[in-house]
Structures are given as structure tokens and as C-alpha cells.
Amino acid sequence: MPALRSHQTMVAGVAAAIAQRQTDVRDVLAAVTPGGGKSLLPVIMGAALMRAGLIDRICWIVPRDSLRRQAEEAFADPRWREALGYGIALRAAENGRDPCRGLQGYVTTYQAVAAAPDLHLQEFRRHRYLLAVDELHHLPAVADTGTATTAEDETAWSRSILPLLESAAARLLMSGTLERADGRPILWLPYRAPAGVRRVREIDFKAPGWAIVGYSRRQALAEKAILPVTFGAMDGTATWLDAERTTRSVDALSRAGENTRDALFTALRTGFAQAMLREAYRSCREHRAKRRAAGNGPNGAEQEGAGLGKLLVIAPDQETARNYLDTLRGWMPGAQAARMAQIAISERRDAQEVVAAFRLRPEPAVLVSVAMAYEGLDAPAISHVACLTHIRSRPWLEQAIARATRVDPHAGAYEQQRAVIYHPSDIMFERFRQMVETQQGTRAMVKTRRQHELPFERTVEAEPEIIPLESNATALRFAVVAPGPDFGNPSPGRDSADRPSAERPFKDGVQVPSAVEHHLRQRIGQIVAAQVIEDQDNNLVAEGPVSYHTYNAVLKRCMNKARSEMTLSELEAALGWLERNRISDHLHLIADDPQYRWSSRRKGRGAGAVTAFSKPSRRTPHHGTVKPAS
């Protein structure tokens, strides 16, 4: 059986105490270092509370659409199902009716809740929910939203999620950092009143009704839950034209001073970036060659090419990301370039599929992205990261470097695995490293911008009005980051060198609920289309139309529900009905149906036609309607 890490054991203990009515705790805060394994915490807490009858359903809110599938996978992992003895399944839901669709919960995003807050609030009022909020630091405290500038979407997120927090039967709040880039308080967290002259915002560990669970980088390294990080700092020169079109230059990024912002902007878009890309690509390629020579993982990996290592490139913007991709593909053999190097940016329709392939398959081995693939990306195969971005906020960079610190179960012994981060050698990145090593994870300074400070604190900034001319790399030095402080009491290390993890990729054949739903809908659509073709070719319909739209309408009447709204069991029932019946035998169900006639006229209208249609009335189902099996 897989073993729990120390923070997972603590959450399991808190959940057991809540389930046994031994405590009045209803809020659990898990401050877990990125890569430490917080995706198992909703599974642990949800299984315990549902088994005790304290909750009916689970809602897990994530900051990005690409993380919804990973949340589904956490509940679908067969190892943890056996170890924890639960049968819960969550589905990745859109903003539609009945988000659970017969399952025990659903996964949604901040954006989806903000788009339809009443829909989710009504769901919470109908059922007792455990609400799990991932990466809570994205949500500023609502009471503070008027005191400082912030992105409008984040304000909307906080205001729409707050009623869900108030309505939930229990709450699990998770984050890899308890500090926002803008220094503002985080939604719902219990803070102590600041004391003394030094303004420090600190979590109140003794807040009534709260349980605080921490898992620091030091603890994670002691338990070999994450890999130690090696930083490759690259220095270089840069030359640009400023807003007055005067030539400016620096002979070293590390000594750029007040010109750091403009110098870094230039370096990331000229020769320096190409040199850093080449170094990261060369290092990753050599690492993959060594792993392949060593036997491709312990006792042979389950997939050919697994466990070799991968390169994640974080670009400053989408246009530069495309340039990085072209550069990387130019270094690869022509037949492999398009297959081995891919890009995931928001304007690409296939971005989610590319990220999923990068996570779960041996190829692509190189992924270029801007922000989609940095936070929460569960890809243990990543061994190298090229951090070619101007953002210097601590939470952002902590998430970025954590992409390479996950232990890969296919990559051999723990000591043989690597997490290498290449980055520009500017003073702000060095300051970030010092903060990681010296600051307490449950404290955050109340920031006030001083006039002489460089503007790298916020995640989103306007681009400088300069024209990059050229840059060159001059030096590269490596350093291993120190473990950093603990969240409260340290946890003793464990002797196991390779501990199973909730973040391990799944074996082939395991499907999450949304994937099963999609497959069943596709299969039903294929059968309907096949019956249309067969009936047309064989003239099986004496009169009336024979079209995909018509047959879909008949199936909807027979099932009393559209496929887009069906639960898994209803989709299976519809598929079974289609295997036993011909749709052409039930065309009479739509003979006098005004809704079908209305939709048919709309589909048949010309683009320039203007026709007024009255809203169709609901029609009582035909007495011969076939109801799906329960």
C-alpha cells in the first residue's frame, strides 16, 4: 500500500476527528510547498467526511482549466482507491445543470464560478458540500479589494467564491504559498493582528474552528518527496533604445541596477535568450542520453521513452514563445522536430491536449508555454526548466521551479534524478532565492513600495517602451538552493528512498469520468449517424426526412433528455437502447412536435432569411417513451 507523507497523515487525522465529532474544526488550511503532494488532500478529507455522513458532495475549484483533469485523476487513482477504501468519483464540469451528473462531486475553475455564481450557490444550498479551493493565494480578501489595485477577474473570483465558502459544510484551503505578489491578505484566511512597528501578516494558528497543516521544502526534502533544485544562473550583456531612442546598455545583467527591467526585457527577446535556450536544451538532451544508456528507468519503464527527462520553457509572451519554439525545432532533426517540441499558449485551440500529452506521454519532450503550464502542472518527467520570464514575484517563481522538483517513478533512484532551473542572473532572481531560503512560509510582509525599489513585485506589468537591439550570454554558474524554513514543527525524515506519491502518473487504461462521458457521447453519435446512412441507403423510411438532426431529436424524445445533460448511467442506457432498437421505428414521436419543427426550420434557414418564430411549448412525453435504466 502507498504510504502517506507527514502532511497527508495530519490531514487524515483532522478529517477523522471531524468525522468522529471530536472537534468543531470545519476549516483546514494546507500550506504545502509546491510539488509536495497536496492533490491527495481533497481525496483524504472527502472520503472520511462522506463516509461519516457529514457531507453529500465535493466541489474542487482550481485556478486553471488544465488542472481540472488532474483533479479528476486524483480521485480516480486505483492505488489510492484501494489504500483509502473509497468509491468517490468527481467529474470536470462546465456551467451546466447538475454538475455532478450522478457522481459524488465536480471540479470547476475560478473563472467558471465567476461566470455563473448563482448556479454554483444553488448547488451548495441543495447539498452539503466539502469545498476544496486550490491555490487560494489567487484570491484577495474581499474586504480589502478597494484598497489596492488588482486584476478585475481576481476580484470577481473572490466575490463569487465567498458565498460558496460561507455555504459549505466543510472547507479545505490549499496553497503552495501564503503570500500574494501584491502583498494583500488572502480570502478567508485567519490572520493575527499585526504587533509592533514591523508590519507582518501572519496566520493565526489558534484561530477557533481552524486546523493549520504545513509542509515546508525542508520537510519535503527530508521525506524525499521533492528533488533538490540546482540553479543555473546565466549572466550577459544587453543593448536597447529607450523611450527617447537613446542607446542604453549594460555589461552584466547582475549589475544592471536601475536598468534591470529594460535589460531583462531585451535579453529575453534577443541573443541572450537563444544562448540560454541552447544551454538548457543541451543539458536536457545529455541527461536524456544518460538515462537511456542506464536502461530507461528502474527495471525498464512501463512506456518506451518514459523516465528520460523533459524540458519546460517558460516564455515572457506568446509571440516570443513561438520564436522560442522555432529556435528549438531548428536544433532537432526534421522528422522529429514537430513531434518532440510543442507549444501551449492560450490562443491555440489544442493547448489543453498538448499539455496533457506532455504530462502523460513520452513525447513531446519539450514544451514551450507562457503561463498555462507553470502552476499545478503535474508532470514528474520534467527535469529541466528554462525560466525565460521577467516576472519576479515569489509565489510565481516558486510555482515555476516546482515543475521540476516532482519525483518521477520511472526515472530510477531518487539520487539519480535532477531538477535544473536555468534563469537570467539578475539581482531580483537572486533576492527570490534568498527569500525562499530564509522566510517563514506562513508569514507575509505587508508591502509598501519604496521609491528606489525595482518594479518586479507584481505578476502583470506593462511592457517598457524600449526597442531591444542585442544581448549576449557571458557566464553561467550553478548553485543548489538551501532547503528553507519549516512551517511550524519539523517532521522527522524517513528512510524510504522512493515513496509512492499521489502525483504519480496513471497507468494506461485508467479513465476519469469526463473522459468516459466524452467517449460515450461520441459512441452514441457514431451509432446515430450509422443508422441514418443505413436507412438512407436501404430506403427503410417510407416517408419523412432522414437526417442526423431528425434522428437525434427522436433519440432525445425516447430518452427524455439531451446527451449533453445525461449522467454516466443514462449515457450507458442510451447506448444500450441504440444497440437494441432502430430510431426509424420511433419517428412518430416527433411527428407533431413543435420544438422539432422550430429547430428544423432554424437549421434549414438561409443565412440572410429573417423569420419570426414563437417559442415552442413544452410537450408531454409520448406514452411509448423508453426511459433509461437507473
C-alpha positions as CSV (number, residue, x, y, z in Angstrom):
1,M,0.0,0.0,0.0
2,P,1.3,3.5,-0.7
3,A,2.4,5.5,2.4
4,L,1.2,8.9,3.3
5,R,3.5,11.9,3.7
6,S,3.5,13.7,7.0
7,H,1.1,16.5,6.0
8,Q,-1.2,13.9,4.4
9,T,-1.2,12.0,7.6
10,M,-2.0,15.1,9.6
11,V,-5.0,16.0,7.3
12,A,-6.2,12.4,7.6
13,G,-6.1,12.8,11.4
14,V,-8.0,16.1,11.3
15,A,-10.6,14.5,9.0
16,A,-11.0,11.5,11.3
17,A,-11.5,13.8,14.3
18,I,-14.2,15.8,12.4
19,A,-15.9,12.6,11.3
20,Q,-16.0,11.3,14.9
21,R,-17.4,14.6,16.1
22,Q,-14.4,15.1,18.4
23,T,-13.7,18.7,17.2
24,D,-15.5,21.7,15.9
25,V,-13.0,22.3,13.1
26,R,-14.6,23.0,9.8
27,D,-11.7,24.8,8.0
28,V,-8.5,23.1,7.1
29,L,-5.6,25.2,5.7
30,A,-2.9,23.2,4.0
31,A,0.3,25.2,3.2
32,V,2.2,22.7,1.2
33,T,5.3,23.5,-0.7
34,P,4.8,23.2,-4.5
35,G,5.3,19.6,-5.6
36,G,4.7,18.3,-2.0
37,G,1.6,16.3,-2.9
38,K,-1.5,18.4,-1.9
39,S,-3.7,16.9,-4.7
40,L,-4.4,13.9,-2.4
41,L,-5.7,16.0,0.4
42,P,-9.3,16.5,-1.0
43,V,-9.4,12.7,-1.5
44,I,-8.4,12.0,2.1
45,M,-10.7,14.6,3.6
46,G,-13.6,14.0,1.3
47,A,-13.6,10.2,1.7
48,A,-13.6,10.5,5.6
49,L,-16.4,13.1,5.8
50,M,-18.6,11.4,3.2
51,R,-18.1,8.0,5.0
52,A,-19.2,9.7,8.2
53,G,-22.3,11.2,6.6
54,L,-21.2,14.8,7.2
55,I,-21.1,15.8,3.5
56,D,-23.1,14.8,0.5
57,R,-20.8,16.0,-2.3
58,I,-17.4,17.5,-3.0
59,C,-16.5,20.6,-5.1
60,W,-12.9,21.2,-6.0
61,I,-12.1,24.6,-7.5
62,V,-8.8,25.1,-9.4
63,P,-7.3,28.2,-11.0
64,R,-6.8,26.8,-14.5
65,D,-8.8,24.6,-16.9
66,S,-5.7,22.5,-17.5
67,L,-5.8,21.4,-13.8
68,R,-9.3,20.0,-13.8
69,R,-8.3,16.7,-15.3
70,Q,-5.5,16.3,-12.8
71,A,-8.1,16.8,-10.0
72,E,-10.3,14.1,-11.6
73,E,-7.3,11.8,-11.7
74,A,-6.5,12.3,-8.0
75,F,-9.9,10.6,-7.2
76,A,-9.6,8.0,-10.0
77,D,-6.2,6.7,-9.0
78,P,-6.7,2.9,-8.3
79,R,-3.9,2.7,-5.8
80,W,-5.4,5.3,-3.5
81,R,-8.9,3.9,-4.0
82,E,-7.6,0.6,-2.6
83,A,-5.5,2.1,0.1
84,L,-8.1,4.5,1.4
85,G,-11.2,2.4,0.6
86,Y,-13.4,4.9,-1.1
87,G,-15.5,4.8,-4.3
88,I,-15.8,8.6,-4.9
89,A,-15.6,10.0,-8.4
90,L,-15.6,13.6,-9.5
91,R,-16.1,15.0,-13.0
92,A,-14.8,18.1,-14.7
93,A,-17.9,20.1,-15.1
94,E,-19.0,23.0,-17.2
95,N,-21.5,25.6,-16.1
96,G,-24.5,23.3,-16.9
97,R,-27.3,21.9,-14.9
98,D,-26.5,19.1,-12.4
99,P,-22.7,19.5,-12.4
100,C,-22.2,16.1,-10.6
101,R,-24.3,14.1,-13.1
102,G,-24.8,11.2,-10.7
103,L,-21.3,11.3,-9.3
104,Q,-20.2,12.4,-5.8
105,G,-18.8,15.8,-6.8
106,Y,-17.4,18.0,-9.5
107,V,-14.3,20.0,-10.4
108,T,-14.6,23.5,-11.7
109,T,-12.5,26.7,-12.2
110,Y,-12.4,30.1,-10.6
111,Q,-13.5,31.6,-14.0
112,A,-16.4,29.2,-14.3
113,V,-17.7,30.1,-10.8
114,A,-17.3,33.8,-11.5
115,A,-19.3,33.4,-14.8
116,A,-22.3,31.7,-13.1
117,P,-22.1,32.3,-9.3
118,D,-25.8,31.7,-8.7
119,L,-25.7,28.2,-10.4
120,H,-23.0,27.0,-8.0
121,L,-24.5,28.7,-5.0
122,Q,-27.8,26.9,-5.6
123,E,-26.0,23.6,-5.8
124,F,-24.3,24.3,-2.5
125,R,-27.7,25.2,-0.9
126,R,-29.2,21.9,-2.1
127,H,-26.5,19.7,-0.8
128,R,-23.9,19.6,2.0
129,Y,-20.5,20.2,0.3
130,L,-16.9,19.9,1.1
131,L,-15.3,22.8,-0.8
132,A,-11.7,22.4,-1.7
133,V,-10.1,25.5,-3.1
134,D,-6.7,25.0,-4.8
135,E,-4.0,27.7,-4.9
136,L,-6.0,30.0,-2.6
137,H,-3.4,32.8,-2.9
138,H,-5.0,33.9,-6.2
139,L,-8.0,35.2,-4.2
140,P,-7.6,38.6,-2.5
141,A,-9.7,39.3,0.6
142,V,-12.9,40.8,-0.5
143,A,-12.9,43.5,2.3
144,D,-9.6,44.7,1.0
145,T,-10.4,44.8,-2.7
146,G,-10.9,48.6,-2.7
147,T,-7.6,49.5,-1.0
148,A,-5.2,48.5,-3.7
149,T,-5.2,47.8,-7.5
150,T,-5.8,44.3,-8.6
151,A,-7.0,42.4,-11.6
152,E,-10.7,42.7,-12.1
153,D,-11.1,38.9,-12.7
154,E,-9.4,38.1,-9.3
155,T,-11.9,40.5,-7.6
156,A,-14.7,38.7,-9.3
157,W,-13.3,35.4,-8.3
158,S,-13.2,36.3,-4.6
159,R,-16.7,37.8,-4.6
160,S,-18.2,34.8,-6.4
161,I,-16.4,32.1,-4.3
162,L,-17.0,33.8,-0.9
163,P,-20.7,32.7,-0.8
164,L,-19.6,29.1,-1.5
165,L,-17.2,29.3,1.4
166,E,-20.0,30.5,3.6
167,S,-22.4,27.8,2.5
168,A,-20.1,24.8,2.5
169,A,-20.3,22.2,5.3
170,A,-16.5,22.0,5.5
171,R,-13.6,23.7,3.7
172,L,-10.2,22.6,2.6
173,L,-8.0,25.5,1.5
174,M,-4.7,24.7,-0.2
175,S,-1.8,26.7,-1.5
176,G,1.9,26.4,-2.2
177,T,2.4,29.9,-0.8
178,L,0.6,32.0,1.7
179,E,1.8,35.3,0.2
180,R,0.4,37.3,-2.7
181,A,2.6,39.1,-5.1
182,D,0.9,42.4,-4.3
183,G,1.2,41.8,-0.5
184,R,-2.5,41.8,0.1
185,P,-4.4,39.5,2.5
186,I,-5.8,36.2,1.1
187,L,-9.5,35.5,1.1
188,W,-11.0,33.7,4.2
189,L,-7.6,33.1,6.0
190,P,-7.4,33.8,9.7
191,Y,-4.7,36.5,10.3
192,R,-3.3,37.6,13.6
193,A,-3.5,41.3,14.4
194,P,-0.1,43.0,13.5
195,A,2.0,43.7,16.5
196,G,4.9,46.2,16.8
197,V,6.3,48.6,14.2
198,R,7.3,45.9,11.8
199,R,4.1,45.1,9.8
200,V,3.9,41.3,9.2
201,R,0.8,39.5,8.2
202,E,0.9,36.1,9.9
203,I,-1.6,33.2,10.1
204,D,-3.3,32.7,13.4
205,F,-2.6,29.1,14.3
206,K,-5.0,29.2,17.2
207,A,-8.0,30.6,15.3
208,P,-11.2,28.8,16.5
209,G,-12.6,26.3,14.1
210,W,-9.3,26.1,12.1
211,A,-6.7,23.4,11.6
212,I,-3.4,24.6,10.0
213,V,-1.3,21.9,8.3
214,G,2.2,22.9,6.9
215,Y,4.6,21.1,4.7
216,S,7.8,23.0,4.0
217,R,10.5,22.5,1.5
218,R,12.8,21.2,4.3
219,Q,10.2,18.6,5.3
220,A,9.6,17.5,1.7
221,L,13.3,17.1,1.0
222,A,13.8,15.1,4.3
223,E,11.0,12.7,3.2
224,K,12.4,12.7,-0.4
225,A,9.0,13.9,-1.6
226,I,10.6,16.5,-3.9
227,L,14.0,16.9,-5.6
228,P,16.7,19.4,-4.6
229,V,17.0,22.3,-7.1
230,T,20.1,23.2,-9.0
231,F,20.0,26.8,-10.3
232,G,22.0,27.7,-13.5
233,A,22.3,31.5,-13.4
234,M,23.4,32.9,-16.8
235,D,24.8,36.4,-16.9
236,G,25.1,38.6,-20.1
237,T,25.1,41.9,-21.8
238,A,22.2,43.9,-23.3
239,T,21.8,46.9,-25.6
240,W,18.5,48.7,-26.3
241,L,16.9,52.0,-27.3
242,D,15.0,53.7,-24.6
243,A,11.7,55.8,-25.0
244,E,13.7,58.8,-26.2
245,R,15.5,56.5,-28.7
246,T,18.8,56.8,-26.9
247,T,21.1,53.8,-26.9
248,R,21.5,52.2,-23.5
249,S,23.5,49.1,-22.5
250,V,24.7,47.1,-19.5
251,D,27.8,44.9,-19.4
252,A,26.2,42.4,-17.0
253,L,22.6,41.7,-16.0
254,S,23.8,41.0,-12.4
255,R,25.0,44.6,-12.2
256,A,22.2,46.4,-14.2
257,G,20.9,48.3,-11.2
258,E,18.0,50.6,-12.1
259,N,18.3,49.3,-15.7
260,T,17.5,45.7,-14.7
261,R,13.9,45.8,-16.1
262,D,14.8,47.1,-19.5
263,A,17.9,44.9,-19.7
264,L,16.0,41.8,-18.9
265,F,13.2,42.7,-21.4
266,T,15.9,43.0,-24.0
267,A,17.8,39.8,-23.1
268,L,14.6,37.7,-23.2
269,R,14.0,38.6,-26.8
270,T,17.5,38.6,-28.4
271,G,20.7,36.6,-28.4
272,F,20.9,36.0,-24.7
273,A,17.6,34.0,-24.7
274,Q,18.9,31.9,-27.6
275,A,22.1,31.1,-25.7
276,M,20.2,30.2,-22.5
277,L,17.8,28.0,-24.5
278,R,20.7,26.2,-26.1
279,E,22.3,25.5,-22.8
280,A,19.1,24.2,-21.3
281,Y,18.3,22.1,-24.4
282,R,21.9,20.7,-24.4
283,S,21.8,19.8,-20.7
284,C,18.4,18.1,-21.0
285,R,19.5,16.2,-24.2
286,E,22.6,14.9,-22.4
287,H,20.6,13.9,-19.3
288,R,18.1,12.0,-21.6
289,A,21.0,10.3,-23.3
290,K,22.5,9.2,-19.9
291,R,19.1,7.9,-18.7
292,R,18.6,6.0,-22.0
293,A,22.0,4.4,-21.6
294,A,21.2,3.5,-18.0
295,G,18.2,1.4,-19.0
296,N,15.3,3.8,-19.3
297,G,14.2,3.7,-15.7
298,P,14.1,1.0,-12.9
299,N,13.7,-2.4,-14.4
300,G,12.5,-0.9,-17.6
301,A,9.8,1.8,-17.8
302,E,6.2,1.0,-18.5
303,Q,6.3,3.2,-21.6
304,E,9.1,3.4,-24.1
305,G,10.8,6.7,-23.6
306,A,9.4,7.3,-20.1
307,G,11.7,8.4,-17.3
308,L,14.3,10.2,-19.5
309,G,13.5,13.8,-18.5
310,K,11.8,16.7,-20.2
311,L,12.4,20.4,-20.8
312,L,9.8,23.1,-19.9
313,V,10.4,26.6,-21.4
314,I,8.5,29.5,-19.8
315,A,8.4,32.4,-22.2
316,P,7.6,36.1,-21.5
317,D,4.8,36.4,-24.0
318,Q,3.1,34.4,-26.8
319,E,4.9,35.9,-29.7
320,T,8.3,35.2,-28.1
321,A,7.1,31.7,-27.2
322,R,6.5,31.0,-30.9
323,N,10.0,32.3,-31.7
324,Y,11.5,30.0,-29.0
325,L,9.7,27.0,-30.5
326,D,11.1,27.8,-34.0
327,T,14.6,28.0,-32.5
328,L,14.3,24.7,-30.6
329,R,12.9,22.9,-33.6
330,G,15.7,24.2,-35.7
331,W,18.2,22.3,-33.5
332,M,16.3,19.0,-33.9
333,P,16.2,16.5,-36.9
334,G,13.5,17.5,-39.3
335,A,11.4,14.3,-38.8
336,Q,11.4,14.7,-35.0
337,A,11.0,18.5,-34.6
338,A,7.3,18.8,-34.8
339,R,6.7,15.7,-32.7
340,M,9.3,16.4,-29.9
341,A,8.7,20.1,-29.4
342,Q,5.3,21.6,-28.9
343,I,3.8,24.9,-27.7
344,A,0.9,25.5,-25.3
345,I,-0.5,29.1,-25.4
346,S,-4.0,30.4,-24.8
347,E,-4.6,31.3,-28.4
348,R,-4.0,27.7,-29.6
349,R,-7.2,25.5,-29.7
350,D,-5.2,22.4,-29.0
351,A,-3.3,23.8,-26.0
352,Q,-5.0,21.6,-23.4
353,E,-4.3,18.5,-25.5
354,V,-0.7,19.5,-25.9
355,V,-0.3,19.9,-22.1
356,A,-2.0,16.6,-21.4
357,A,0.3,14.8,-23.9
358,F,3.4,16.5,-22.3
359,R,2.2,15.2,-18.9
360,L,1.2,11.7,-19.8
361,R,3.2,10.6,-22.8
362,P,7.0,10.3,-23.6
363,E,6.5,12.8,-26.4
364,P,6.7,15.8,-26.7
365,A,9.9,16.1,-24.7
366,V,10.0,19.9,-24.9
367,L,7.1,22.2,-24.1
368,V,7.1,26.0,-24.6
369,S,4.5,28.0,-22.7
370,V,3.8,31.3,-21.1
371,A,1.6,30.8,-18.1
372,M,-0.6,27.8,-18.9
373,A,1.9,25.1,-17.8
374,Y,3.6,26.6,-14.8
375,E,1.2,26.4,-11.9
376,G,0.0,23.0,-10.7
377,L,1.3,21.1,-13.8
378,D,1.8,17.5,-12.6
379,A,4.5,16.3,-14.9
380,P,7.1,14.4,-12.9
381,A,9.1,13.8,-16.1
382,I,10.2,17.5,-16.2
383,S,13.9,17.6,-15.3
384,H,14.9,21.0,-16.8
385,V,13.2,24.4,-16.8
386,A,14.3,27.4,-18.8
387,C,12.8,30.3,-16.8
388,L,12.8,33.0,-19.6
389,T,10.3,35.4,-18.0
390,H,10.5,38.8,-16.5
391,I,8.2,38.0,-13.6
392,R,9.9,38.1,-10.2
393,S,7.2,37.7,-7.6
394,R,8.0,34.9,-5.1
395,P,4.7,33.0,-5.5
396,W,5.0,32.9,-9.2
397,L,8.7,31.8,-9.3
398,E,8.1,29.2,-6.5
399,Q,5.4,27.6,-8.7
400,A,7.7,27.8,-11.8
401,I,10.7,26.0,-10.2
402,A,8.4,23.4,-8.6
403,R,7.6,22.0,-12.1
404,A,10.9,20.2,-12.0
405,T,11.0,19.1,-8.4
406,R,8.5,16.2,-8.6
407,V,9.9,12.7,-8.2
408,D,9.5,10.7,-11.3
409,P,8.7,7.0,-10.5
410,H,10.1,6.0,-13.9
411,A,13.4,7.8,-13.7
412,G,15.3,5.4,-11.4
413,A,16.7,6.1,-7.9
414,Y,16.0,9.4,-6.1
415,E,19.7,10.3,-6.1
416,Q,19.9,9.9,-9.9
417,Q,17.1,12.4,-10.7
418,R,17.7,16.1,-11.4
419,A,15.8,19.4,-11.2
420,V,17.8,22.0,-13.1
421,I,16.5,25.6,-13.4
422,Y,18.1,28.0,-15.9
423,H,17.4,31.6,-15.3
424,P,18.9,35.1,-16.0
425,S,21.4,36.2,-13.3
426,D,19.6,39.4,-12.2
427,I,19.5,40.8,-8.7
428,M,15.8,40.2,-8.4
429,F,16.0,36.4,-9.0
430,E,18.9,36.2,-6.5
431,R,16.7,38.0,-4.0
432,F,14.0,35.5,-4.6
433,R,16.3,32.6,-3.8
434,Q,17.3,34.3,-0.5
435,M,13.6,34.7,0.4
436,V,12.9,31.0,-0.3
437,E,15.8,30.0,2.0
438,T,15.2,32.4,4.8
439,Q,11.5,33.5,5.1
440,Q,8.8,31.6,7.0
441,G,6.1,30.2,4.7
442,T,3.2,31.3,6.9
443,R,4.2,34.9,7.2
444,A,4.0,37.7,4.6
445,M,5.2,41.2,4.7
446,V,2.7,44.0,4.3
447,K,4.3,45.6,1.3
448,T,4.7,49.3,0.7
449,R,6.6,50.2,-2.5
450,R,9.6,52.4,-1.8
451,Q,10.7,54.8,-4.5
452,H,14.0,53.1,-5.1
453,E,12.7,49.5,-5.4
454,L,12.6,47.8,-8.8
455,P,9.0,47.2,-10.1
456,F,9.1,43.4,-10.1
457,E,6.7,42.6,-7.3
458,R,3.5,42.2,-9.4
459,T,2.7,39.4,-11.8
460,V,1.3,41.6,-14.5
461,E,3.2,44.7,-15.8
462,A,3.1,46.9,-18.8
463,E,6.0,46.4,-21.2
464,P,8.7,49.1,-21.2
465,E,8.7,51.4,-24.2
466,I,12.0,50.3,-25.5
467,I,13.4,48.7,-28.6
468,P,15.7,45.6,-27.9
469,L,18.8,45.7,-30.0
470,E,21.1,42.8,-28.9
471,S,22.3,40.8,-26.0
472,N,24.8,38.1,-25.3
473,A,25.4,35.5,-22.7
474,T,28.8,35.8,-20.9
475,A,28.9,33.5,-17.9
476,L,27.0,30.5,-16.4
477,R,27.2,29.5,-12.7
478,F,25.4,26.7,-10.8
479,A,24.2,26.6,-7.2
480,V,21.9,24.3,-5.2
481,V,19.2,26.1,-3.2
482,A,19.1,25.5,0.6
483,P,16.1,23.6,2.0
484,G,14.4,26.7,3.5
485,P,12.4,27.0,6.8
486,D,9.7,24.8,8.2
487,F,6.0,25.5,8.6
488,G,6.0,25.2,12.4
489,N,7.4,22.0,13.8
490,P,9.8,20.0,11.7
491,S,9.0,16.5,10.7
492,P,11.5,13.6,11.1
493,G,12.9,12.2,7.9
494,R,12.0,8.8,6.6
495,D,14.3,6.1,5.4
496,S,12.4,5.1,2.3
497,A,14.3,6.3,-0.9
498,D,11.4,6.1,-3.3
499,R,8.0,6.6,-1.7
500,P,4.8,6.2,-3.8
501,S,3.1,9.6,-4.5
502,A,-0.4,10.8,-5.1
503,E,1.1,12.8,-8.0
504,R,2.4,9.7,-9.9
505,P,1.1,9.3,-13.4
506,F,-1.6,6.8,-14.0
507,K,-1.2,3.5,-15.8
508,D,-2.6,3.1,-19.2
509,G,-6.3,2.3,-19.3
510,V,-7.5,4.5,-16.3
511,Q,-10.1,7.0,-17.4
512,V,-11.6,9.8,-15.5
513,P,-15.4,10.5,-15.5
514,S,-15.3,13.4,-18.0
515,A,-13.3,11.3,-20.5
516,V,-15.8,8.4,-20.1
517,E,-18.7,10.8,-20.7
518,H,-17.0,12.1,-23.8
519,H,-16.3,8.7,-25.2
520,L,-19.9,7.6,-24.6
521,R,-21.3,10.7,-26.3
522,Q,-19.0,10.1,-29.3
523,R,-20.1,6.4,-29.5
524,I,-23.8,7.3,-29.4
525,G,-23.2,9.9,-32.1
526,Q,-21.5,7.4,-34.3
527,I,-24.3,4.9,-33.9
528,V,-26.9,7.5,-34.7
529,A,-25.0,8.6,-37.8
530,A,-24.6,5.0,-38.9
531,Q,-28.4,4.3,-38.7
532,V,-29.0,7.5,-40.8
533,I,-26.7,6.2,-43.6
534,E,-28.1,2.7,-43.4
535,D,-31.7,3.9,-43.6
536,Q,-30.9,6.2,-46.5
537,D,-29.1,3.5,-48.5
538,N,-31.7,0.8,-47.9
539,N,-34.8,3.1,-48.2
540,L,-36.1,1.8,-44.8
541,V,-38.0,5.0,-44.2
542,A,-41.1,5.2,-46.4
543,E,-41.8,8.8,-45.8
544,G,-40.4,11.7,-43.9
545,P,-36.9,13.1,-43.5
546,V,-33.9,11.1,-42.9
547,S,-31.2,13.2,-41.3
548,Y,-28.8,13.3,-38.4
549,H,-30.7,16.1,-36.8
550,T,-34.0,14.2,-37.1
551,Y,-32.6,11.0,-35.6
552,N,-31.0,13.0,-32.7
553,A,-34.4,14.6,-32.0
554,V,-36.1,11.2,-31.9
555,L,-33.4,9.8,-29.5
556,K,-33.8,12.8,-27.3
557,R,-37.6,12.1,-27.1
558,C,-37.0,8.5,-26.4
559,M,-34.5,9.2,-23.6
560,N,-36.3,12.2,-22.2
561,K,-33.0,14.1,-22.1
562,A,-30.3,15.5,-24.4
563,R,-27.0,13.7,-24.4
564,S,-25.2,16.8,-23.1
565,E,-27.2,16.6,-19.9
566,M,-27.1,12.9,-19.3
567,T,-25.3,11.2,-16.4
568,L,-22.9,8.3,-17.0
569,S,-25.6,5.7,-16.3
570,E,-28.0,7.5,-18.6
571,L,-25.5,7.6,-21.4
572,E,-24.8,3.9,-20.9
573,A,-28.6,3.2,-21.0
574,A,-28.9,5.3,-24.2
575,L,-26.1,3.3,-25.8
576,G,-27.7,0.0,-24.8
577,W,-31.1,1.2,-26.2
578,L,-29.5,2.1,-29.6
579,E,-27.9,-1.4,-29.8
580,R,-31.4,-3.0,-29.5
581,N,-33.6,-0.6,-31.4
582,R,-33.9,1.3,-34.7
583,I,-34.5,5.0,-34.5
584,S,-36.6,4.8,-37.7
585,D,-39.2,2.8,-35.8
586,H,-39.9,5.8,-33.4
587,L,-40.2,8.7,-35.9
588,H,-43.8,9.1,-34.8
589,L,-42.6,10.7,-31.6
590,I,-41.6,13.9,-33.4
591,A,-44.5,14.0,-36.0
592,D,-46.4,16.7,-34.2
593,D,-43.6,18.1,-32.1
594,P,-43.5,21.9,-32.4
595,Q,-40.0,22.1,-30.8
596,Y,-38.6,19.8,-33.5
597,R,-40.3,21.8,-36.3
598,W,-38.9,25.0,-34.9
599,S,-35.4,23.7,-34.6
600,S,-35.6,22.2,-38.1
601,R,-36.7,25.5,-39.7
602,R,-33.8,27.2,-37.9
603,K,-31.3,24.8,-39.3
604,G,-32.8,25.0,-42.8
605,R,-33.0,28.8,-42.9
606,G,-30.7,30.7,-45.3
607,A,-28.1,33.0,-43.8
608,G,-30.0,36.1,-45.0
609,A,-33.5,34.9,-44.2
610,V,-35.4,36.7,-41.4
611,T,-38.2,34.7,-39.9
612,A,-40.0,35.2,-36.6
613,F,-40.7,32.0,-34.6
614,S,-42.8,31.8,-31.5
615,K,-41.2,30.0,-28.5
616,P,-42.3,26.3,-28.6
617,S,-44.3,25.0,-25.7
618,R,-43.1,22.0,-23.7
619,R,-44.7,18.8,-25.0
620,T,-45.8,16.0,-22.8
621,P,-43.7,12.9,-23.5
622,H,-45.2,10.2,-25.7
623,H,-46.8,7.2,-24.0
624,G,-44.3,5.0,-25.8
625,T,-41.3,6.8,-24.4
626,V,-38.5,4.5,-23.3
627,K,-36.9,5.5,-20.0
628,P,-33.2,4.9,-19.4
629,A,-32.3,2.2,-16.8
630,S,-31.3,3.5,-13.4
